[in-house]
Amino acid sequence: MILPDLAAPAPAVHLPATAIVALVVFIAWRVVARIRRLVTRQPLRAWRAWFSLLLFPWVGIGLLVRLWGDAGGLAAGFAGIAAGALLSLVALRRTRFEATDAGLFYTHDARVGIGLSLLVVSRVVYRLVQIALHPAILNEPPEAFLHRPVTLAILGTLIGYYTGYAAGLLRRRRALRAGRERAS
């Protein structure tokens, strides 16, 4: 039996052009779907906000634990979380809430949501351009991408934003329901 030489570098992985095109089309489709959702009125569902409120802090904790010992990475992650939390407060102030006979609804502030979406898309496009220009990047372990301060700051911003926004939605939902009960 011949054992592979583990010390030898892994062969370069090249993505076929069709895979890159498919990835770009998929990302564009998801961005358009996300932006559409951000500019339309949505029902205020508690389970959705609770899901975000539970998921994003756990992702953030996992990310920060993984970065323990990397001062620059931790700083970027914490800075992003703080920026995202502040951004969620701005977005909540600009969100329209409605209590109707059909239920509770809200409409995001489109500028904040679209801005965050474009931030993520620009980072993904930047990474795809890097891969196209330097295919050897694909030989790096996937976690190497997470140790880049810009990526960590963007991830932290998303984590802080979605956690803060979900908490604000739940708080506002409770206030709207209490107001409806007092009115009836």
mmCIF file of the C-alpha atoms, coordinates in Angstrom:
data_MODEL
# 
_entry.id   MODEL 
# 
loop_
_atom_site.group_PDB 
_atom_site.id 
_atom_site.type_symbol 
_atom_site.label_atom_id 
_atom_site.label_alt_id 
_atom_site.label_comp_id 
_atom_site.label_asym_id 
_atom_site.label_entity_id 
_atom_site.label_seq_id 
_atom_site.pdbx_PDB_ins_code 
_atom_site.Cartn_x 
_atom_site.Cartn_y 
_atom_site.Cartn_z 
_atom_site.occupancy 
_atom_site.B_iso_or_equiv 
_atom_site.pdbx_formal_charge 
_atom_site.auth_seq_id 
_atom_site.auth_comp_id 
_atom_site.auth_asym_id 
_atom_site.auth_atom_id 
_atom_site.pdbx_PDB_model_num 
ATOM 1   C CA . MET A 1 1   ? 0.000   0.000  0.000   1.00 0.00 ? 1   MET A CA 1 
ATOM 2   C CA . ILE A 1 2   ? 1.362   3.401  -0.955  1.00 0.00 ? 2   ILE A CA 1 
ATOM 3   C CA . LEU A 1 3   ? 0.719   6.184  1.536   1.00 0.00 ? 3   LEU A CA 1 
ATOM 4   C CA . PRO A 1 4   ? 0.288   9.743  0.278   1.00 0.00 ? 4   PRO A CA 1 
ATOM 5   C CA . ASP A 1 5   ? 3.059   12.191 1.038   1.00 0.00 ? 5   ASP A CA 1 
ATOM 6   C CA . LEU A 1 6   ? 1.371   14.437 3.610   1.00 0.00 ? 6   LEU A CA 1 
ATOM 7   C CA . ALA A 1 7   ? 4.187   16.981 3.475   1.00 0.00 ? 7   ALA A CA 1 
ATOM 8   C CA . ALA A 1 8   ? 3.630   17.661 -0.225  1.00 0.00 ? 8   ALA A CA 1 
ATOM 9   C CA . PRO A 1 9   ? 1.514   20.735 -0.986  1.00 0.00 ? 9   PRO A CA 1 
ATOM 10  C CA . ALA A 1 10  ? -2.024  20.103 -2.149  1.00 0.00 ? 10  ALA A CA 1 
ATOM 11  C CA . PRO A 1 11  ? -2.551  20.547 -5.863  1.00 0.00 ? 11  PRO A CA 1 
ATOM 12  C CA . ALA A 1 12  ? -4.015  23.870 -6.892  1.00 0.00 ? 12  ALA A CA 1 
ATOM 13  C CA . VAL A 1 13  ? -7.781  23.786 -7.211  1.00 0.00 ? 13  VAL A CA 1 
ATOM 14  C CA . HIS A 1 14  ? -9.217  25.666 -10.129 1.00 0.00 ? 14  HIS A CA 1 
ATOM 15  C CA . LEU A 1 15  ? -12.872 26.481 -10.341 1.00 0.00 ? 15  LEU A CA 1 
ATOM 16  C CA . PRO A 1 16  ? -14.339 26.045 -13.801 1.00 0.00 ? 16  PRO A CA 1 
ATOM 17  C CA . ALA A 1 17  ? -15.821 29.177 -15.335 1.00 0.00 ? 17  ALA A CA 1 
ATOM 18  C CA . THR A 1 18  ? -19.320 27.661 -15.169 1.00 0.00 ? 18  THR A CA 1 
ATOM 19  C CA . ALA A 1 19  ? -18.976 27.181 -11.395 1.00 0.00 ? 19  ALA A CA 1 
ATOM 20  C CA . ILE A 1 20  ? -17.898 30.799 -10.960 1.00 0.00 ? 20  ILE A CA 1 
ATOM 21  C CA . VAL A 1 21  ? -20.784 32.032 -13.123 1.00 0.00 ? 21  VAL A CA 1 
ATOM 22  C CA . ALA A 1 22  ? -23.213 29.835 -11.179 1.00 0.00 ? 22  ALA A CA 1 
ATOM 23  C CA . LEU A 1 23  ? -21.880 31.201 -7.890  1.00 0.00 ? 23  LEU A CA 1 
ATOM 24  C CA . VAL A 1 24  ? -22.227 34.802 -9.075  1.00 0.00 ? 24  VAL A CA 1 
ATOM 25  C CA . VAL A 1 25  ? -25.784 34.162 -10.321 1.00 0.00 ? 25  VAL A CA 1 
ATOM 26  C CA . PHE A 1 26  ? -26.710 32.499 -7.007  1.00 0.00 ? 26  PHE A CA 1 
ATOM 27  C CA . ILE A 1 27  ? -25.290 35.391 -4.969  1.00 0.00 ? 27  ILE A CA 1 
ATOM 28  C CA . ALA A 1 28  ? -27.058 37.957 -7.175  1.00 0.00 ? 28  ALA A CA 1 
ATOM 29  C CA . TRP A 1 29  ? -30.356 36.086 -6.805  1.00 0.00 ? 29  TRP A CA 1 
ATOM 30  C CA . ARG A 1 30  ? -30.040 35.977 -3.003  1.00 0.00 ? 30  ARG A CA 1 
ATOM 31  C CA . VAL A 1 31  ? -29.116 39.663 -2.823  1.00 0.00 ? 31  VAL A CA 1 
ATOM 32  C CA . VAL A 1 32  ? -32.127 40.657 -4.942  1.00 0.00 ? 32  VAL A CA 1 
ATOM 33  C CA . ALA A 1 33  ? -34.415 38.448 -2.820  1.00 0.00 ? 33  ALA A CA 1 
ATOM 34  C CA . ARG A 1 34  ? -32.999 39.951 0.373   1.00 0.00 ? 34  ARG A CA 1 
ATOM 35  C CA . ILE A 1 35  ? -33.365 43.526 -0.843  1.00 0.00 ? 35  ILE A CA 1 
ATOM 36  C CA . ARG A 1 36  ? -36.950 42.855 -1.950  1.00 0.00 ? 36  ARG A CA 1 
ATOM 37  C CA . ARG A 1 37  ? -37.711 41.590 1.528   1.00 0.00 ? 37  ARG A CA 1 
ATOM 38  C CA . LEU A 1 38  ? -36.133 44.663 3.071   1.00 0.00 ? 38  LEU A CA 1 
ATOM 39  C CA . VAL A 1 39  ? -38.320 47.145 1.233   1.00 0.00 ? 39  VAL A CA 1 
ATOM 40  C CA . THR A 1 40  ? -41.704 45.473 1.716   1.00 0.00 ? 40  THR A CA 1 
ATOM 41  C CA . ARG A 1 41  ? -43.992 45.274 4.721   1.00 0.00 ? 41  ARG A CA 1 
ATOM 42  C CA . GLN A 1 42  ? -43.567 42.071 6.715   1.00 0.00 ? 42  GLN A CA 1 
ATOM 43  C CA . PRO A 1 43  ? -45.553 40.405 9.464   1.00 0.00 ? 43  PRO A CA 1 
ATOM 44  C CA . LEU A 1 44  ? -43.878 40.788 12.841  1.00 0.00 ? 44  LEU A CA 1 
ATOM 45  C CA . ARG A 1 45  ? -43.351 37.160 13.835  1.00 0.00 ? 45  ARG A CA 1 
ATOM 46  C CA . ALA A 1 46  ? -41.895 36.447 17.251  1.00 0.00 ? 46  ALA A CA 1 
ATOM 47  C CA . TRP A 1 47  ? -40.337 33.097 16.265  1.00 0.00 ? 47  TRP A CA 1 
ATOM 48  C CA . ARG A 1 48  ? -38.264 34.727 13.548  1.00 0.00 ? 48  ARG A CA 1 
ATOM 49  C CA . ALA A 1 49  ? -36.881 37.380 15.870  1.00 0.00 ? 49  ALA A CA 1 
ATOM 50  C CA . TRP A 1 50  ? -36.214 34.783 18.599  1.00 0.00 ? 50  TRP A CA 1 
ATOM 51  C CA . PHE A 1 51  ? -34.380 32.614 16.075  1.00 0.00 ? 51  PHE A CA 1 
ATOM 52  C CA . SER A 1 52  ? -32.095 35.524 15.164  1.00 0.00 ? 52  SER A CA 1 
ATOM 53  C CA . LEU A 1 53  ? -31.692 36.498 18.803  1.00 0.00 ? 53  LEU A CA 1 
ATOM 54  C CA . LEU A 1 54  ? -30.527 32.978 19.649  1.00 0.00 ? 54  LEU A CA 1 
ATOM 55  C CA . LEU A 1 55  ? -28.527 32.168 16.509  1.00 0.00 ? 55  LEU A CA 1 
ATOM 56  C CA . PHE A 1 56  ? -26.409 35.272 15.972  1.00 0.00 ? 56  PHE A CA 1 
ATOM 57  C CA . PRO A 1 57  ? -24.998 35.601 19.502  1.00 0.00 ? 57  PRO A CA 1 
ATOM 58  C CA . TRP A 1 58  ? -23.983 31.923 19.402  1.00 0.00 ? 58  TRP A CA 1 
ATOM 59  C CA . VAL A 1 59  ? -22.268 32.438 16.068  1.00 0.00 ? 59  VAL A CA 1 
ATOM 60  C CA . GLY A 1 60  ? -20.540 35.500 17.507  1.00 0.00 ? 60  GLY A CA 1 
ATOM 61  C CA . ILE A 1 61  ? -19.403 33.659 20.618  1.00 0.00 ? 61  ILE A CA 1 
ATOM 62  C CA . GLY A 1 62  ? -18.108 30.778 18.510  1.00 0.00 ? 62  GLY A CA 1 
ATOM 63  C CA . LEU A 1 63  ? -16.235 33.173 16.254  1.00 0.00 ? 63  LEU A CA 1 
ATOM 64  C CA . LEU A 1 64  ? -14.686 35.106 19.132  1.00 0.00 ? 64  LEU A CA 1 
ATOM 65  C CA . VAL A 1 65  ? -13.675 31.909 20.951  1.00 0.00 ? 65  VAL A CA 1 
ATOM 66  C CA . ARG A 1 66  ? -12.019 30.712 17.741  1.00 0.00 ? 66  ARG A CA 1 
ATOM 67  C CA . LEU A 1 67  ? -10.088 33.987 17.591  1.00 0.00 ? 67  LEU A CA 1 
ATOM 68  C CA . TRP A 1 68  ? -8.878  33.840 21.187  1.00 0.00 ? 68  TRP A CA 1 
ATOM 69  C CA . GLY A 1 69  ? -5.219  34.863 21.226  1.00 0.00 ? 69  GLY A CA 1 
ATOM 70  C CA . ASP A 1 70  ? -5.479  36.858 17.984  1.00 0.00 ? 70  ASP A CA 1 
ATOM 71  C CA . ALA A 1 71  ? -5.619  40.433 19.324  1.00 0.00 ? 71  ALA A CA 1 
ATOM 72  C CA . GLY A 1 72  ? -6.175  42.003 15.911  1.00 0.00 ? 72  GLY A CA 1 
ATOM 73  C CA . GLY A 1 73  ? -8.932  39.557 15.020  1.00 0.00 ? 73  GLY A CA 1 
ATOM 74  C CA . LEU A 1 74  ? -10.667 40.014 18.366  1.00 0.00 ? 74  LEU A CA 1 
ATOM 75  C CA . ALA A 1 75  ? -10.469 43.793 18.039  1.00 0.00 ? 75  ALA A CA 1 
ATOM 76  C CA . ALA A 1 76  ? -11.946 43.675 14.531  1.00 0.00 ? 76  ALA A CA 1 
ATOM 77  C CA . GLY A 1 77  ? -14.704 41.296 15.658  1.00 0.00 ? 77  GLY A CA 1 
ATOM 78  C CA . PHE A 1 78  ? -15.640 43.370 18.714  1.00 0.00 ? 78  PHE A CA 1 
ATOM 79  C CA . ALA A 1 79  ? -15.508 46.616 16.719  1.00 0.00 ? 79  ALA A CA 1 
ATOM 80  C CA . GLY A 1 80  ? -17.818 45.089 14.123  1.00 0.00 ? 80  GLY A CA 1 
ATOM 81  C CA . ILE A 1 81  ? -20.243 43.865 16.788  1.00 0.00 ? 81  ILE A CA 1 
ATOM 82  C CA . ALA A 1 82  ? -20.334 47.328 18.391  1.00 0.00 ? 82  ALA A CA 1 
ATOM 83  C CA . ALA A 1 83  ? -20.870 49.006 15.007  1.00 0.00 ? 83  ALA A CA 1 
ATOM 84  C CA . GLY A 1 84  ? -23.633 46.533 14.151  1.00 0.00 ? 84  GLY A CA 1 
ATOM 85  C CA . ALA A 1 85  ? -25.383 47.090 17.483  1.00 0.00 ? 85  ALA A CA 1 
ATOM 86  C CA . LEU A 1 86  ? -25.325 50.866 16.941  1.00 0.00 ? 86  LEU A CA 1 
ATOM 87  C CA . LEU A 1 87  ? -26.552 50.404 13.384  1.00 0.00 ? 87  LEU A CA 1 
ATOM 88  C CA . SER A 1 88  ? -29.450 48.278 14.648  1.00 0.00 ? 88  SER A CA 1 
ATOM 89  C CA . LEU A 1 89  ? -30.534 51.151 16.918  1.00 0.00 ? 89  LEU A CA 1 
ATOM 90  C CA . VAL A 1 90  ? -30.537 53.523 13.939  1.00 0.00 ? 90  VAL A CA 1 
ATOM 91  C CA . ALA A 1 91  ? -32.463 50.991 11.848  1.00 0.00 ? 91  ALA A CA 1 
ATOM 92  C CA . LEU A 1 92  ? -35.038 50.398 14.596  1.00 0.00 ? 92  LEU A CA 1 
ATOM 93  C CA . ARG A 1 93  ? -35.693 54.136 14.870  1.00 0.00 ? 93  ARG A CA 1 
ATOM 94  C CA . ARG A 1 94  ? -36.308 54.253 11.128  1.00 0.00 ? 94  ARG A CA 1 
ATOM 95  C CA . THR A 1 95  ? -38.416 51.084 10.966  1.00 0.00 ? 95  THR A CA 1 
ATOM 96  C CA . ARG A 1 96  ? -42.151 51.592 10.491  1.00 0.00 ? 96  ARG A CA 1 
ATOM 97  C CA . PHE A 1 97  ? -44.371 49.495 12.739  1.00 0.00 ? 97  PHE A CA 1 
ATOM 98  C CA . GLU A 1 98  ? -48.088 48.954 12.163  1.00 0.00 ? 98  GLU A CA 1 
ATOM 99  C CA . ALA A 1 99  ? -50.744 47.343 14.324  1.00 0.00 ? 99  ALA A CA 1 
ATOM 100 C CA . THR A 1 100 ? -53.724 46.419 12.148  1.00 0.00 ? 100 THR A CA 1 
ATOM 101 C CA . ASP A 1 101 ? -56.675 44.068 12.480  1.00 0.00 ? 101 ASP A CA 1 
ATOM 102 C CA . ALA A 1 102 ? -54.668 41.611 10.344  1.00 0.00 ? 102 ALA A CA 1 
ATOM 103 C CA . GLY A 1 103 ? -51.795 41.630 12.843  1.00 0.00 ? 103 GLY A CA 1 
ATOM 104 C CA . LEU A 1 104 ? -48.535 43.389 13.574  1.00 0.00 ? 104 LEU A CA 1 
ATOM 105 C CA . PHE A 1 105 ? -46.321 44.465 10.680  1.00 0.00 ? 105 PHE A CA 1 
ATOM 106 C CA . TYR A 1 106 ? -43.054 46.287 10.134  1.00 0.00 ? 106 TYR A CA 1 
ATOM 107 C CA . THR A 1 107 ? -41.106 47.723 7.231   1.00 0.00 ? 107 THR A CA 1 
ATOM 108 C CA . HIS A 1 108 ? -37.313 47.913 7.438   1.00 0.00 ? 108 HIS A CA 1 
ATOM 109 C CA . ASP A 1 109 ? -35.434 51.071 6.714   1.00 0.00 ? 109 ASP A CA 1 
ATOM 110 C CA . ALA A 1 110 ? -34.265 50.128 3.237   1.00 0.00 ? 110 ALA A CA 1 
ATOM 111 C CA . ARG A 1 111 ? -31.068 52.187 3.380   1.00 0.00 ? 111 ARG A CA 1 
ATOM 112 C CA . VAL A 1 112 ? -29.570 50.291 6.303   1.00 0.00 ? 112 VAL A CA 1 
ATOM 113 C CA . GLY A 1 113 ? -30.530 46.860 4.965   1.00 0.00 ? 113 GLY A CA 1 
ATOM 114 C CA . ILE A 1 114 ? -29.344 47.569 1.453   1.00 0.00 ? 114 ILE A CA 1 
ATOM 115 C CA . GLY A 1 115 ? -26.128 49.074 2.821   1.00 0.00 ? 115 GLY A CA 1 
ATOM 116 C CA . LEU A 1 116 ? -25.391 45.943 4.865   1.00 0.00 ? 116 LEU A CA 1 
ATOM 117 C CA . SER A 1 117 ? -26.217 43.711 1.921   1.00 0.00 ? 117 SER A CA 1 
ATOM 118 C CA . LEU A 1 118 ? -23.887 45.674 -0.342  1.00 0.00 ? 118 LEU A CA 1 
ATOM 119 C CA . LEU A 1 119 ? -21.146 45.488 2.284   1.00 0.00 ? 119 LEU A CA 1 
ATOM 120 C CA . VAL A 1 120 ? -21.339 41.690 2.309   1.00 0.00 ? 120 VAL A CA 1 
ATOM 121 C CA . VAL A 1 121 ? -21.621 41.458 -1.470  1.00 0.00 ? 121 VAL A CA 1 
ATOM 122 C CA . SER A 1 122 ? -18.626 43.731 -1.956  1.00 0.00 ? 122 SER A CA 1 
ATOM 123 C CA . ARG A 1 123 ? -16.533 41.512 0.330   1.00 0.00 ? 123 ARG A CA 1 
ATOM 124 C CA . VAL A 1 124 ? -17.613 38.371 -1.554  1.00 0.00 ? 124 VAL A CA 1 
ATOM 125 C CA . VAL A 1 125 ? -16.880 40.003 -4.924  1.00 0.00 ? 125 VAL A CA 1 
ATOM 126 C CA . TYR A 1 126 ? -13.487 41.152 -3.625  1.00 0.00 ? 126 TYR A CA 1 
ATOM 127 C CA . ARG A 1 127 ? -12.718 37.597 -2.559  1.00 0.00 ? 127 ARG A CA 1 
ATOM 128 C CA . LEU A 1 128 ? -13.820 36.177 -5.925  1.00 0.00 ? 128 LEU A CA 1 
ATOM 129 C CA . VAL A 1 129 ? -11.558 38.660 -7.719  1.00 0.00 ? 129 VAL A CA 1 
ATOM 130 C CA . GLN A 1 130 ? -8.683  37.639 -5.427  1.00 0.00 ? 130 GLN A CA 1 
ATOM 131 C CA . ILE A 1 131 ? -9.302  33.986 -6.267  1.00 0.00 ? 131 ILE A CA 1 
ATOM 132 C CA . ALA A 1 132 ? -9.485  34.734 -9.992  1.00 0.00 ? 132 ALA A CA 1 
ATOM 133 C CA . LEU A 1 133 ? -6.192  36.646 -9.893  1.00 0.00 ? 133 LEU A CA 1 
ATOM 134 C CA . HIS A 1 134 ? -4.405  34.315 -7.475  1.00 0.00 ? 134 HIS A CA 1 
ATOM 135 C CA . PRO A 1 135 ? -5.823  30.752 -7.669  1.00 0.00 ? 135 PRO A CA 1 
ATOM 136 C CA . ALA A 1 136 ? -3.259  29.579 -5.102  1.00 0.00 ? 136 ALA A CA 1 
ATOM 137 C CA . ILE A 1 137 ? -5.492  31.198 -2.454  1.00 0.00 ? 137 ILE A CA 1 
ATOM 138 C CA . LEU A 1 138 ? -7.711  28.129 -2.774  1.00 0.00 ? 138 LEU A CA 1 
ATOM 139 C CA . ASN A 1 139 ? -4.913  26.080 -1.186  1.00 0.00 ? 139 ASN A CA 1 
ATOM 140 C CA . GLU A 1 140 ? -5.315  28.000 2.076   1.00 0.00 ? 140 GLU A CA 1 
ATOM 141 C CA . PRO A 1 141 ? -7.507  26.384 4.713   1.00 0.00 ? 141 PRO A CA 1 
ATOM 142 C CA . PRO A 1 142 ? -11.018 27.903 4.746   1.00 0.00 ? 142 PRO A CA 1 
ATOM 143 C CA . GLU A 1 143 ? -10.493 29.372 8.207   1.00 0.00 ? 143 GLU A CA 1 
ATOM 144 C CA . ALA A 1 144 ? -7.636  31.532 6.879   1.00 0.00 ? 144 ALA A CA 1 
ATOM 145 C CA . PHE A 1 145 ? -10.306 33.704 5.275   1.00 0.00 ? 145 PHE A CA 1 
ATOM 146 C CA . LEU A 1 146 ? -11.856 34.280 8.706   1.00 0.00 ? 146 LEU A CA 1 
ATOM 147 C CA . HIS A 1 147 ? -8.626  35.642 10.126  1.00 0.00 ? 147 HIS A CA 1 
ATOM 148 C CA . ARG A 1 148 ? -8.703  38.693 7.911   1.00 0.00 ? 148 ARG A CA 1 
ATOM 149 C CA . PRO A 1 149 ? -9.635  41.813 9.925   1.00 0.00 ? 149 PRO A CA 1 
ATOM 150 C CA . VAL A 1 150 ? -11.960 43.219 7.256   1.00 0.00 ? 150 VAL A CA 1 
ATOM 151 C CA . THR A 1 151 ? -13.889 39.956 7.100   1.00 0.00 ? 151 THR A CA 1 
ATOM 152 C CA . LEU A 1 152 ? -14.101 39.796 10.891  1.00 0.00 ? 152 LEU A CA 1 
ATOM 153 C CA . ALA A 1 153 ? -15.326 43.374 11.108  1.00 0.00 ? 153 ALA A CA 1 
ATOM 154 C CA . ILE A 1 154 ? -18.032 42.680 8.509   1.00 0.00 ? 154 ILE A CA 1 
ATOM 155 C CA . LEU A 1 155 ? -19.108 39.458 10.234  1.00 0.00 ? 155 LEU A CA 1 
ATOM 156 C CA . GLY A 1 156 ? -19.139 41.251 13.570  1.00 0.00 ? 156 GLY A CA 1 
ATOM 157 C CA . THR A 1 157 ? -21.257 44.028 12.090  1.00 0.00 ? 157 THR A CA 1 
ATOM 158 C CA . LEU A 1 158 ? -23.798 41.501 10.814  1.00 0.00 ? 158 LEU A CA 1 
ATOM 159 C CA . ILE A 1 159 ? -23.854 39.663 14.145  1.00 0.00 ? 159 ILE A CA 1 
ATOM 160 C CA . GLY A 1 160 ? -24.285 42.876 16.137  1.00 0.00 ? 160 GLY A CA 1 
ATOM 161 C CA . TYR A 1 161 ? -26.892 44.246 13.750  1.00 0.00 ? 161 TYR A CA 1 
ATOM 162 C CA . TYR A 1 162 ? -29.108 41.171 13.538  1.00 0.00 ? 162 TYR A CA 1 
ATOM 163 C CA . THR A 1 163 ? -28.899 40.512 17.273  1.00 0.00 ? 163 THR A CA 1 
ATOM 164 C CA . GLY A 1 164 ? -29.763 44.106 18.169  1.00 0.00 ? 164 GLY A CA 1 
ATOM 165 C CA . TYR A 1 165 ? -32.462 44.366 15.520  1.00 0.00 ? 165 TYR A CA 1 
ATOM 166 C CA . ALA A 1 166 ? -34.124 41.121 16.655  1.00 0.00 ? 166 ALA A CA 1 
ATOM 167 C CA . ALA A 1 167 ? -34.103 42.285 20.279  1.00 0.00 ? 167 ALA A CA 1 
ATOM 168 C CA . GLY A 1 168 ? -35.616 45.603 19.201  1.00 0.00 ? 168 GLY A CA 1 
ATOM 169 C CA . LEU A 1 169 ? -38.323 43.860 17.158  1.00 0.00 ? 169 LEU A CA 1 
ATOM 170 C CA . LEU A 1 170 ? -39.302 41.723 20.137  1.00 0.00 ? 170 LEU A CA 1 
ATOM 171 C CA . ARG A 1 171 ? -39.367 44.735 22.438  1.00 0.00 ? 171 ARG A CA 1 
ATOM 172 C CA . ARG A 1 172 ? -41.481 46.719 19.980  1.00 0.00 ? 172 ARG A CA 1 
ATOM 173 C CA . ARG A 1 173 ? -43.788 43.755 19.420  1.00 0.00 ? 173 ARG A CA 1 
ATOM 174 C CA . ARG A 1 174 ? -44.418 43.526 23.146  1.00 0.00 ? 174 ARG A CA 1 
ATOM 175 C CA . ALA A 1 175 ? -45.173 47.266 23.299  1.00 0.00 ? 175 ALA A CA 1 
ATOM 176 C CA . LEU A 1 176 ? -47.524 47.098 20.309  1.00 0.00 ? 176 LEU A CA 1 
ATOM 177 C CA . ARG A 1 177 ? -49.410 44.138 21.763  1.00 0.00 ? 177 ARG A CA 1 
ATOM 178 C CA . ALA A 1 178 ? -49.729 45.881 25.135  1.00 0.00 ? 178 ALA A CA 1 
ATOM 179 C CA . GLY A 1 179 ? -51.056 48.995 23.384  1.00 0.00 ? 179 GLY A CA 1 
ATOM 180 C CA . ARG A 1 180 ? -53.619 46.943 21.474  1.00 0.00 ? 180 ARG A CA 1 
ATOM 181 C CA . GLU A 1 181 ? -54.790 45.223 24.672  1.00 0.00 ? 181 GLU A CA 1 
ATOM 182 C CA . ARG A 1 182 ? -55.218 48.573 26.460  1.00 0.00 ? 182 ARG A CA 1 
ATOM 183 C CA . ALA A 1 183 ? -57.172 49.950 23.492  1.00 0.00 ? 183 ALA A CA 1 
ATOM 184 C CA . SER A 1 184 ? -59.630 47.061 23.493  1.00 0.00 ? 184 SER A CA 1 
# 
